[in-house]
Every structure is written in structure tokens, then in C-alpha cells.
Amino acid sequence: MSRLKSKRQLITLLNPRSPISEAYRSLRTNIDFSSIDEKLQTIMVTSAGPGEGKSTTITNLAVTYAQSDRKVVLIDADLRKPTAHRTFILSNRWGLSSAIAQQCSIEEAIQMTTIPNLDVITSGDIPPNPSEMMNSKRMTAILAQLRSIYDIVLIDTPPLLAVTDAQIVATKCDGVIMVVNQGKVKRDIAKRAIQNLENVNARILGVVLNNVKRRASEEAYYYYYGSQE
């Protein structure tokens, strides 16, 4: 487990019995049951602004899915401020940008982690045109290929209000989870971020409220609620 010692601790791996780990499992369960008639396979996680915990949320969610014996791939599609290679201590020589630019195949960009059932595609080199890459036919083809290989495809994107990348990726996914830091983001900003998703007809599965104080013995709590029809 020494390979997983990084700035972003995977609490679902290091302390699976903690209340926060249980909250991540509840998030996974709510996602699974949020759709009856359609299969939710490609899921994007984003936030309104930076520093809200979206990357921490998606990495721990990926672990919980892997722990449920499903084959999972986590894609770092934040081609501006990537983090997955540091979280999992992986090489970032080849990644998503490399595969889109056809510098390597998507199979060559996939890296195994020390966690059973969990693979990662890092960002690759930071390109000059991330939005165009996300909007490319090559990106659509890569996601289709990954859907045929994995049970769950999780995509980490830049914040919604910073750039258009997340809106573009949302149109290619089965559903979107938005992470909101309750103590940091104002309600009107969160509403504006959700409106950006609605503008592209993205399917919003729900919102994760980060850093909600629960009890004196618990530092933070992640809560999920389904989207209202």
C-alpha cells in the first residue's frame, strides 16, 4: 500500500469502516438505484469551482465501485490541473491527451493500480486545446471503447464555471454528479453551475455536499440526493 501514500488520501481504502467511507458507499448505492430503465455506466464528477473536493470524491467513489467487484476505470479528463497521477503515484507520460492525439492507443494509456478492479487513465501532457480535445470524435470513440471493457467509467473534469470542458464531457456521459463545498460555495454560484449542465441537457444525478458538519467526532460528511424529476 506504500504506492498510495500521496496528498489525497483514499479513506475508503485506508479506513473502510469510517463514517465517511460509509457515506461514499451510500453515494454508490444511490447512483446504482437512480435509474431503473437505463444503465448508468459513464459517470462524470465535477464542481462549480476549484477546491471543492471533486477529485477526492471521484477517487473514493472509484474505490467503492471496485470494492463491489465491478471493473472500473477512472479517467482524469482535467487536462488543465490533473491530479490522478499524483493520487495513485502513476506515470503521466501517456494519458488521455496522448490517446486523443493518437500518440498512443487507449490500451497503452490504461494503467493498473494496486487496487483490484481499478484502472486509471491519467491526463497525459497538458495540451493547448483541452476543450477541442473533449469535443472531438476521438474522445467519443474512446469512451465507447471503454464502455465495452469496463462496468463503470468515471470521469474527472475541470470545474464547470472555469472552462467549458465539463459541459462538453457531460453530453457524452450517462449522468453527472456535482460536488459542492457547503462552507465555500454560495448558493447562486452552485445554481449557475447546475444551469450550465442543464443548458446542454446533461442528466444531473445529484449533488454531493462536502464538509457538512455532522457530529463533533466527524470532521466531514458527504451526502447525496437524487435529482428531482
C-alpha positions as CSV (number, residue, x, y, z in Angstrom):
1,M,0.0,0.0,0.0
2,S,3.0,2.3,0.1
3,R,2.4,3.3,-3.5
4,L,-0.8,5.0,-2.4
5,K,0.8,7.4,0.0
6,S,0.0,10.8,-1.6
7,K,-1.5,14.1,-0.8
8,R,-5.0,12.8,-1.5
9,Q,-5.7,10.0,1.0
10,L,-8.2,7.3,-0.1
11,I,-10.2,7.0,3.1
12,T,-12.3,4.2,1.5
13,L,-9.1,2.2,1.2
14,L,-7.3,3.2,4.4
15,N,-10.3,3.3,6.7
16,P,-13.2,1.5,5.1
17,R,-15.2,1.4,8.4
18,S,-15.2,5.1,8.9
19,P,-18.5,7.1,8.6
20,I,-17.1,9.0,5.5
21,S,-16.3,5.7,3.8
22,E,-19.9,4.5,4.5
23,A,-21.2,7.8,3.0
24,Y,-19.2,7.0,-0.2
25,R,-20.8,3.6,-0.3
26,S,-24.2,5.2,0.1
27,L,-23.4,7.5,-2.8
28,R,-22.5,4.5,-4.9
29,T,-25.8,2.8,-3.9
30,N,-27.9,5.8,-4.7
31,I,-26.3,6.2,-8.1
32,D,-27.0,2.5,-8.8
33,F,-30.6,2.9,-7.9
34,S,-31.1,6.3,-9.5
35,S,-32.0,4.7,-12.8
36,I,-34.2,1.7,-13.3
37,D,-34.8,1.6,-17.1
38,E,-31.3,2.8,-18.2
39,K,-27.8,1.5,-17.3
40,L,-25.6,4.2,-15.7
41,Q,-22.1,3.3,-16.9
42,T,-20.3,6.5,-17.8
43,I,-20.5,9.0,-14.9
44,M,-18.8,12.4,-14.7
45,V,-18.0,14.2,-11.5
46,T,-17.4,17.9,-11.4
47,S,-17.9,21.0,-9.3
48,A,-18.8,24.7,-9.7
49,G,-15.3,25.9,-8.8
50,P,-11.9,24.7,-7.7
51,G,-11.1,23.2,-4.3
52,E,-14.5,21.7,-3.6
53,G,-13.3,18.1,-3.4
54,K,-14.4,16.7,-6.8
55,S,-11.2,14.7,-7.3
56,T,-11.3,13.4,-3.8
57,T,-14.9,12.4,-4.3
58,I,-14.4,10.6,-7.6
59,T,-11.3,8.7,-6.4
60,N,-13.0,7.4,-3.3
61,L,-16.1,6.6,-5.4
62,A,-14.0,4.7,-7.8
63,V,-12.5,2.6,-4.9
64,T,-16.0,1.7,-3.6
65,Y,-17.1,0.6,-7.1
66,A,-14.0,-1.5,-7.4
67,Q,-14.7,-3.0,-3.9
68,S,-18.1,-4.1,-5.2
69,D,-16.4,-6.4,-7.7
70,R,-17.0,-4.2,-10.7
71,K,-14.3,-3.4,-13.3
72,V,-13.7,0.3,-13.0
73,V,-11.7,2.9,-14.9
74,L,-11.1,6.4,-13.6
75,I,-10.3,9.0,-16.4
76,D,-8.5,12.2,-15.4
77,A,-10.1,14.5,-18.0
78,D,-9.0,17.6,-16.2
79,L,-6.4,18.4,-18.8
80,R,-5.6,21.8,-17.1
81,K,-4.9,20.8,-13.5
82,P,-4.7,17.0,-13.4
83,T,-4.3,15.1,-10.1
84,A,-4.9,11.3,-10.7
85,H,-1.2,10.5,-11.5
86,R,-0.2,12.0,-8.1
87,T,-3.0,10.4,-6.2
88,F,-2.2,6.9,-7.5
89,I,1.6,7.5,-7.9
90,L,1.5,6.7,-11.7
91,S,3.4,7.8,-14.7
92,N,1.8,10.6,-16.7
93,R,4.0,10.1,-19.8
94,W,1.0,8.7,-21.7
95,G,-2.6,9.5,-20.9
96,L,-5.9,10.8,-22.2
97,S,-4.4,13.6,-24.2
98,S,-1.9,11.2,-25.8
99,A,-4.7,8.8,-26.8
100,I,-6.9,11.6,-28.3
101,A,-3.9,12.9,-30.2
102,Q,-3.3,9.4,-31.4
103,Q,0.3,9.4,-29.9
104,C,-0.7,6.1,-28.3
105,S,-3.7,3.7,-28.2
106,I,-6.1,3.9,-25.4
107,E,-5.0,0.5,-24.2
108,E,-1.5,1.9,-23.8
109,A,-2.8,4.8,-21.8
110,I,-4.6,2.5,-19.3
111,Q,-2.6,1.9,-16.1
112,M,-3.3,-0.7,-13.4
113,T,-3.4,0.4,-9.8
114,T,-2.6,-1.6,-6.7
115,I,-6.4,-1.7,-6.0
116,P,-8.1,-4.8,-7.5
117,N,-10.6,-4.0,-10.3
118,L,-9.5,-0.3,-10.6
119,D,-7.5,1.1,-13.6
120,V,-6.7,4.7,-14.2
121,I,-6.1,6.8,-17.4
122,T,-4.1,9.8,-16.4
123,S,-4.3,13.1,-18.2
124,G,-1.2,12.9,-20.2
125,D,0.6,16.1,-21.3
126,I,-1.4,19.3,-20.8
127,P,-2.4,20.3,-24.3
128,P,-3.1,23.8,-25.7
129,N,-6.6,22.9,-26.7
130,P,-8.4,20.9,-23.9
131,S,-11.9,21.9,-24.9
132,E,-11.4,20.9,-28.5
133,M,-10.0,17.6,-27.4
134,M,-13.0,16.9,-25.2
135,N,-15.3,17.8,-28.1
136,S,-13.5,15.6,-30.6
137,K,-14.9,12.4,-32.3
138,R,-11.8,10.7,-31.0
139,M,-12.9,11.3,-27.4
140,T,-16.4,10.0,-28.2
141,A,-14.8,6.8,-29.7
142,I,-12.5,6.3,-26.7
143,L,-15.5,6.4,-24.3
144,A,-17.4,4.0,-26.4
145,Q,-14.4,1.6,-26.4
146,L,-14.0,1.9,-22.6
147,R,-17.7,1.1,-22.1
148,S,-17.2,-2.2,-23.9
149,I,-14.3,-3.0,-21.5
150,Y,-15.4,-1.7,-18.1
151,D,-18.5,-1.9,-15.9
152,I,-18.1,1.7,-14.7
153,V,-16.3,4.6,-16.4
154,L,-15.7,7.6,-14.0
155,I,-14.6,10.9,-15.5
156,D,-13.0,13.7,-13.5
157,T,-13.4,17.1,-15.3
158,P,-12.4,20.7,-14.6
159,P,-14.9,22.9,-12.6
160,L,-18.0,24.0,-14.5
161,L,-17.6,27.7,-14.2
162,A,-13.9,27.9,-15.1
163,V,-14.0,26.4,-18.6
164,T,-16.3,24.7,-21.0
165,D,-14.7,21.2,-20.8
166,A,-17.1,19.8,-18.2
167,Q,-20.2,20.9,-20.2
168,I,-18.8,19.2,-23.3
169,V,-18.0,15.9,-21.5
170,A,-21.4,15.9,-19.8
171,T,-23.0,15.5,-23.2
172,K,-21.1,12.2,-23.6
173,C,-22.0,10.7,-20.2
174,D,-24.9,8.8,-18.8
175,G,-25.0,11.1,-15.8
176,V,-23.3,13.8,-13.8
177,I,-22.6,14.2,-10.1
178,M,-21.7,17.7,-8.9
179,V,-19.7,18.3,-5.7
180,V,-20.4,21.4,-3.7
181,N,-18.4,22.6,-0.7
182,Q,-21.1,23.8,1.6
183,G,-18.9,26.1,3.5
184,K,-17.2,27.6,0.5
185,V,-19.6,28.0,-2.5
186,K,-22.6,30.4,-2.4
187,R,-26.0,29.2,-3.5
188,D,-26.2,31.4,-6.6
189,I,-22.8,30.1,-7.8
190,A,-24.0,26.5,-7.4
191,K,-27.2,27.3,-9.2
192,R,-25.3,28.8,-12.1
193,A,-23.2,25.7,-12.4
194,I,-26.2,23.5,-12.5
195,Q,-27.8,25.8,-15.1
196,N,-24.7,25.2,-17.2
197,L,-25.3,21.5,-17.1
198,E,-29.0,21.9,-17.9
199,N,-28.1,24.1,-20.9
200,V,-26.5,21.1,-22.6
201,N,-29.3,18.7,-21.4
202,A,-26.9,16.8,-19.1
203,R,-28.5,14.3,-16.9
204,I,-27.8,15.5,-13.3
205,L,-27.9,12.5,-11.0
206,G,-27.5,14.6,-7.8
207,V,-25.2,16.7,-5.7
208,V,-22.6,15.7,-3.1
209,L,-22.4,18.2,-0.3
210,N,-18.9,18.3,1.0
211,N,-17.7,19.4,4.5
212,V,-21.2,19.3,6.1
213,K,-20.6,19.2,9.9
214,R,-22.4,16.3,11.4
215,R,-21.1,15.5,14.9
216,A,-18.2,16.7,16.9
217,S,-16.5,13.3,16.3
218,E,-16.7,13.6,12.5
219,E,-14.8,16.2,10.5
220,A,-16.8,16.0,7.3
221,Y,-19.7,14.2,5.7
222,Y,-20.6,13.5,2.1
223,Y,-24.3,13.5,1.3
224,Y,-26.1,12.5,-1.9
225,Y,-29.6,13.3,-3.0
226,G,-31.2,12.3,-6.3
227,S,-32.2,14.8,-8.9
228,Q,-35.8,15.9,-8.8
229,E,-37.9,15.0,-11.8
